[in-house]
Amino acid sequence: MNDIPEPEQPRRILLEPNIARPDIVATVAQVVDACAERGIAVRMLEDTRDRVATGGGVECVPDTPAAAEGCELVLVLGGDGTFLRACQYAHSADVPVLGVNLGHIGFLAESEVSSLSGAVEQIAARDYRVVERMTVEATVLNGDTRLARDWALNEVSIEKVARQGVLEASVEIDGRPVSDYGCDGMLVSTPTGSTAYAFSAGGPIVWPELDAILVVPNNAHALFARPMVVAPTSRVAVETGVRSGPAVVVLDGRRLVDAPPGSRVEVVRGRRPVKWVRLDDSPFTDRLVTKFELPVTGWRGRSGVRPLT
C-alpha cells in the first residue's frame, strides 16, 4: 500500500503593527494582500485587528503568550517599542521575529518600510536566516518570598520610585560583593540592549555576536561608577537598601514589578534566546553607523572595500 503524504500545513505569520501610526492601516493592508497572493495566512491580535480594520481574511487571536503558536514568524511594523512587545509572543512560541522600521531610529528592525515589499518577498521565498540573540532572566525576591520571575531581551532596570533622594543599591557578582551605590538605578543589560537604555546611561556598545552581561550604574553618586561587562555565565544580584524606599524592576521598558525596600533582584542568562530574522549579511558595524549617523567621511579603507552609502 502506498503511503499517503501528509497535507502541507498552510504558512502563517503573526503581524504586529504599531497601531498608533496614522498611516498603519494602509501598510497593514499592503502586507495582508501581499501575503495572501503568496499563500501566507496573516494572524493578528483581536484588539489590534479591530483598530486597524483591514477587512476580511485575517485570523484573530486573543492577546495571550500563545498568540504566535503555529506561526512561521512574527512580523513587526513599527519602532523598537513595538518590536519589544512582539518579542513576547515570538519568545513564548520559540519562533523568529522580523522588524520593519516605521519609527525613528528603529535599531532593532531588520528592514525599513521602503523595503517592505522586498521583505515580504523574502519571507515568501524563505530567503532569510535566523540567528539567536541572548536574553536575561530576572528573579525578584523580598526575603524568602519570590515576587516575580521574568525575562528581557534588552535590559532589566532596577529604579527608584520617588524622584527625591537616591536608590541605595549593592551589586553582587557570582556571590561576591562588588560595591554599594547611591544612584537613580542599576541596569543589567544584554549585548542587544547595549545600544538602548544602557547606552544612554554611559554603558559600552557590545557587538551582538558576543555573549556577555552588562552592569551599568545609572547616574551613580559613587567613586566607582564605571560600567562592567561580565561573563554570560555570571549571576548578577542587586540588593536595594531598606532605607531608600520602594523600587521598581522594569523589563524591556514594558513590564514592571514592584520591589519593596530591601528587595533582591537576581539576573542570569535567559534559558531561551530570541530568534531573530536576518534578511542580509550586512555587519553590525554598518547598522551602528547608519542608525546613529556616525561620521565616517575620513575613512579610506583598504583597496576594493565598498564604502558606506
URNORNOR-V926466 format. One record per residue. RES is the residue in three letters. PSI is psi in whole degrees, -180 to 180 (999 if undefined). D_LAST is the distance of its C-alpha to the last C-alpha in Angstrom with 1 decimal. Layout:
BEGIN
res:RES psi:PSI d_last:D_LAST
res:RES psi:PSI d_last:D_LAST
END
This chain:
BEGIN
res:MET psi:132 d_last:60.9
res:ASN psi:137 d_last:57.2
res:ASP psi:136 d_last:54.8
res:ILE psi:121 d_last:53.2
res:PRO psi:146 d_last:49.4
res:GLU psi:137 d_last:48.1
res:PRO psi:140 d_last:46.4
res:GLU psi:133 d_last:42.6
res:GLN psi:140 d_last:41.6
res:PRO psi:144 d_last:39.4
res:ARG psi:146 d_last:35.8
res:ARG psi:141 d_last:35.1
res:ILE psi:153 d_last:32.4
res:LEU psi:123 d_last:32.8
res:LEU psi:122 d_last:30.7
res:GLU psi:97 d_last:30.2
res:PRO psi:160 d_last:28.8
res:ASN psi:102 d_last:28.6
res:ILE psi:-9 d_last:31.7
res:ALA psi:-13 d_last:31.2
res:ARG psi:131 d_last:28.3
res:PRO psi:-25 d_last:29.9
res:ASP psi:15 d_last:27.9
res:ILE psi:-30 d_last:28.5
res:VAL psi:-46 d_last:31.4
res:ALA psi:-39 d_last:29.4
res:THR psi:-42 d_last:26.7
res:VAL psi:-44 d_last:29.4
res:ALA psi:-38 d_last:31.2
res:GLN psi:-44 d_last:28.2
res:VAL psi:-46 d_last:27.9
res:VAL psi:-46 d_last:31.7
res:ASP psi:-43 d_last:32.0
res:ALA psi:-39 d_last:29.2
res:CYS psi:-41 d_last:30.8
res:ALA psi:-40 d_last:34.3
res:GLU psi:-23 d_last:33.3
res:ARG psi:14 d_last:32.3
res:GLY psi:26 d_last:35.3
res:ILE psi:122 d_last:33.8
res:ALA psi:148 d_last:35.9
res:VAL psi:131 d_last:34.5
res:ARG psi:143 d_last:36.2
res:MET psi:159 d_last:35.9
res:LEU psi:147 d_last:37.9
res:GLU psi:-47 d_last:40.9
res:ASP psi:-40 d_last:40.2
res:THR psi:-46 d_last:36.6
res:ARG psi:-40 d_last:37.8
res:ASP psi:-32 d_last:40.4
res:ARG psi:-25 d_last:38.1
res:VAL psi:-20 d_last:35.4
res:ALA psi:66 d_last:38.2
res:THR psi:-3 d_last:36.4
res:GLY psi:-164 d_last:39.6
res:GLY psi:179 d_last:41.1
res:GLY psi:8 d_last:39.8
res:VAL psi:128 d_last:38.4
res:GLU psi:136 d_last:40.2
res:CYS psi:138 d_last:41.0
res:VAL psi:155 d_last:41.7
res:PRO psi:159 d_last:42.9
res:ASP psi:86 d_last:40.6
res:THR psi:165 d_last:41.7
res:PRO psi:-20 d_last:40.1
res:ALA psi:11 d_last:40.9
res:ALA psi:-30 d_last:38.8
res:ALA psi:6 d_last:36.4
res:GLU psi:132 d_last:39.2
res:GLY psi:0 d_last:39.0
res:CYS psi:154 d_last:35.4
res:GLU psi:-38 d_last:32.8
res:LEU psi:171 d_last:30.1
res:VAL psi:123 d_last:29.4
res:LEU psi:123 d_last:26.7
res:VAL psi:130 d_last:25.6
res:LEU psi:102 d_last:24.5
res:GLY psi:-161 d_last:23.8
res:GLY psi:-161 d_last:22.6
res:ASP psi:-33 d_last:23.5
res:GLY psi:-44 d_last:27.1
res:THR psi:-39 d_last:27.5
res:PHE psi:-46 d_last:25.9
res:LEU psi:-37 d_last:28.4
res:ARG psi:-44 d_last:31.3
res:ALA psi:-29 d_last:30.4
res:CYS psi:-25 d_last:30.3
res:GLN psi:-41 d_last:34.0
res:TYR psi:-42 d_last:34.8
res:ALA psi:-42 d_last:32.5
res:HIS psi:-42 d_last:33.9
res:SER psi:-40 d_last:37.5
res:ALA psi:-6 d_last:37.2
res:ASP psi:45 d_last:35.2
res:VAL psi:157 d_last:32.6
res:PRO psi:161 d_last:28.8
res:VAL psi:140 d_last:26.7
res:LEU psi:125 d_last:23.4
res:GLY psi:133 d_last:21.7
res:VAL psi:120 d_last:19.9
res:ASN psi:122 d_last:18.8
res:LEU psi:2 d_last:20.7
res:GLY psi:-147 d_last:20.9
res:HIS psi:-79 d_last:19.0
res:ILE psi:-49 d_last:17.1
res:GLY psi:51 d_last:18.3
res:PHE psi:-29 d_last:17.7
res:LEU psi:-10 d_last:20.0
res:ALA psi:146 d_last:18.6
res:GLU psi:-22 d_last:17.1
res:SER psi:158 d_last:15.9
res:GLU psi:160 d_last:15.3
res:VAL psi:-28 d_last:18.1
res:SER psi:-19 d_last:16.2
res:SER psi:20 d_last:16.2
res:LEU psi:-44 d_last:19.8
res:SER psi:-38 d_last:21.5
res:GLY psi:-36 d_last:19.4
res:ALA psi:-42 d_last:20.3
res:VAL psi:-40 d_last:24.0
res:GLU psi:-42 d_last:23.9
res:GLN psi:-36 d_last:22.8
res:ILE psi:-47 d_last:25.6
res:ALA psi:-38 d_last:28.1
res:ALA psi:1 d_last:27.3
res:ARG psi:35 d_last:27.3
res:ASP psi:65 d_last:23.9
res:TYR psi:164 d_last:23.0
res:ARG psi:163 d_last:24.0
res:VAL psi:128 d_last:25.6
res:VAL psi:168 d_last:25.3
res:GLU psi:137 d_last:27.6
res:ARG psi:131 d_last:27.0
res:MET psi:144 d_last:29.8
res:THR psi:170 d_last:32.0
res:VAL psi:156 d_last:34.8
res:GLU psi:131 d_last:38.3
res:ALA psi:136 d_last:40.4
res:THR psi:124 d_last:44.1
res:VAL psi:122 d_last:45.7
res:LEU psi:144 d_last:49.3
res:ASN psi:102 d_last:52.1
res:GLY psi:-128 d_last:55.0
res:ASP psi:4 d_last:55.9
res:THR psi:127 d_last:54.2
res:ARG psi:116 d_last:50.9
res:LEU psi:-35 d_last:49.3
res:ALA psi:158 d_last:46.2
res:ARG psi:127 d_last:43.9
res:ASP psi:172 d_last:40.3
res:TRP psi:166 d_last:36.9
res:ALA psi:146 d_last:33.4
res:LEU psi:-40 d_last:29.8
res:ASN psi:-66 d_last:28.4
res:GLU psi:160 d_last:31.4
res:VAL psi:123 d_last:35.1
res:SER psi:123 d_last:35.9
res:ILE psi:116 d_last:39.5
res:GLU psi:151 d_last:40.0
res:LYS psi:153 d_last:43.0
res:VAL psi:-46 d_last:44.4
res:ALA psi:145 d_last:46.1
res:ARG psi:-30 d_last:44.1
res:GLN psi:153 d_last:46.7
res:GLY psi:-172 d_last:47.1
res:VAL psi:163 d_last:45.1
res:LEU psi:123 d_last:44.8
res:GLU psi:121 d_last:46.7
res:ALA psi:133 d_last:44.9
res:SER psi:129 d_last:45.8
res:VAL psi:135 d_last:43.3
res:GLU psi:135 d_last:44.5
res:ILE psi:124 d_last:42.7
res:ASP psi:44 d_last:44.5
res:GLY psi:6 d_last:47.8
res:ARG psi:140 d_last:47.8
res:PRO psi:144 d_last:47.4
res:VAL psi:-56 d_last:44.5
res:SER psi:157 d_last:44.9
res:ASP psi:147 d_last:46.0
res:TYR psi:146 d_last:43.7
res:GLY psi:117 d_last:44.3
res:CYS psi:173 d_last:41.1
res:ASP psi:-25 d_last:39.5
res:GLY psi:176 d_last:38.7
res:MET psi:137 d_last:37.5
res:LEU psi:133 d_last:34.3
res:VAL psi:113 d_last:34.3
res:SER psi:157 d_last:30.8
res:THR psi:169 d_last:29.0
res:PRO psi:-37 d_last:25.8
res:THR psi:-40 d_last:24.2
res:GLY psi:-4 d_last:25.8
res:SER psi:-18 d_last:24.7
res:THR psi:8 d_last:21.8
res:ALA psi:-124 d_last:24.2
res:TYR psi:-40 d_last:27.6
res:ALA psi:-36 d_last:28.1
res:PHE psi:-43 d_last:25.0
res:SER psi:-29 d_last:26.5
res:ALA psi:5 d_last:29.8
res:GLY psi:13 d_last:28.4
res:GLY psi:164 d_last:27.9
res:PRO psi:158 d_last:25.4
res:ILE psi:128 d_last:22.3
res:VAL psi:128 d_last:23.5
res:TRP psi:137 d_last:21.4
res:PRO psi:-18 d_last:22.7
res:GLU psi:-16 d_last:23.9
res:LEU psi:125 d_last:26.4
res:ASP psi:121 d_last:29.6
res:ALA psi:166 d_last:31.0
res:ILE psi:131 d_last:32.5
res:LEU psi:137 d_last:31.6
res:VAL psi:114 d_last:34.4
res:VAL psi:112 d_last:33.3
res:PRO psi:140 d_last:36.0
res:ASN psi:110 d_last:35.1
res:ASN psi:56 d_last:36.4
res:ALA psi:138 d_last:39.1
res:HIS psi:79 d_last:42.1
res:ALA psi:150 d_last:42.6
res:LEU psi:-39 d_last:42.5
res:PHE psi:98 d_last:40.6
res:ALA psi:22 d_last:37.7
res:ARG psi:148 d_last:34.9
res:PRO psi:155 d_last:33.0
res:MET psi:145 d_last:34.0
res:VAL psi:119 d_last:32.4
res:VAL psi:170 d_last:35.1
res:ALA psi:151 d_last:35.6
res:PRO psi:-16 d_last:34.9
res:THR psi:-3 d_last:38.7
res:SER psi:155 d_last:39.7
res:ARG psi:117 d_last:41.6
res:VAL psi:130 d_last:40.7
res:ALA psi:138 d_last:43.3
res:VAL psi:121 d_last:43.4
res:GLU psi:130 d_last:46.8
res:THR psi:146 d_last:47.3
res:GLY psi:147 d_last:50.2
res:VAL psi:-18 d_last:53.3
res:ARG psi:-3 d_last:53.6
res:SER psi:6 d_last:50.0
res:GLY psi:179 d_last:50.5
res:PRO psi:153 d_last:48.8
res:ALA psi:173 d_last:45.1
res:VAL psi:139 d_last:42.8
res:VAL psi:121 d_last:40.6
res:VAL psi:125 d_last:37.3
res:LEU psi:118 d_last:35.4
res:ASP psi:28 d_last:31.7
res:GLY psi:10 d_last:32.6
res:ARG psi:-42 d_last:34.6
res:ARG psi:130 d_last:37.9
res:LEU psi:142 d_last:40.5
res:VAL psi:123 d_last:43.5
res:ASP psi:135 d_last:46.1
res:ALA psi:107 d_last:47.2
res:PRO psi:163 d_last:50.6
res:PRO psi:140 d_last:51.2
res:GLY psi:13 d_last:51.6
res:SER psi:165 d_last:49.3
res:ARG psi:131 d_last:47.4
res:VAL psi:117 d_last:44.0
res:GLU psi:128 d_last:43.3
res:VAL psi:129 d_last:39.8
res:VAL psi:172 d_last:39.1
res:ARG psi:138 d_last:36.5
res:GLY psi:148 d_last:36.6
res:ARG psi:-27 d_last:38.5
res:ARG psi:127 d_last:36.0
res:PRO psi:172 d_last:32.2
res:VAL psi:130 d_last:29.8
res:LYS psi:133 d_last:28.5
res:TRP psi:126 d_last:24.8
res:VAL psi:129 d_last:23.1
res:ARG psi:130 d_last:19.9
res:LEU psi:-15 d_last:18.3
res:ASP psi:-175 d_last:16.0
res:ASP psi:18 d_last:15.9
res:SER psi:138 d_last:12.6
res:PRO psi:161 d_last:14.0
res:PHE psi:-32 d_last:15.0
res:THR psi:-45 d_last:13.2
res:ASP psi:-40 d_last:9.7
res:ARG psi:-42 d_last:11.7
res:LEU psi:-47 d_last:13.3
res:VAL psi:-42 d_last:10.4
res:THR psi:-48 d_last:8.9
res:LYS psi:-38 d_last:12.5
res:PHE psi:0 d_last:13.9
res:GLU psi:51 d_last:11.3
res:LEU psi:143 d_last:12.1
res:PRO psi:122 d_last:11.8
res:VAL psi:24 d_last:10.4
res:THR psi:-24 d_last:10.5
res:GLY psi:-4 d_last:13.6
res:TRP psi:129 d_last:12.3
res:ARG psi:-41 d_last:13.3
res:GLY psi:174 d_last:13.8
res:ARG psi:158 d_last:16.3
res:SER psi:131 d_last:16.5
res:GLY psi:-5 d_last:14.8
res:VAL psi:129 d_last:12.3
res:ARG psi:126 d_last:8.9
res:PRO psi:160 d_last:6.4
res:LEU psi:146 d_last:3.8
res:THR psi:999 d_last:0.0
END
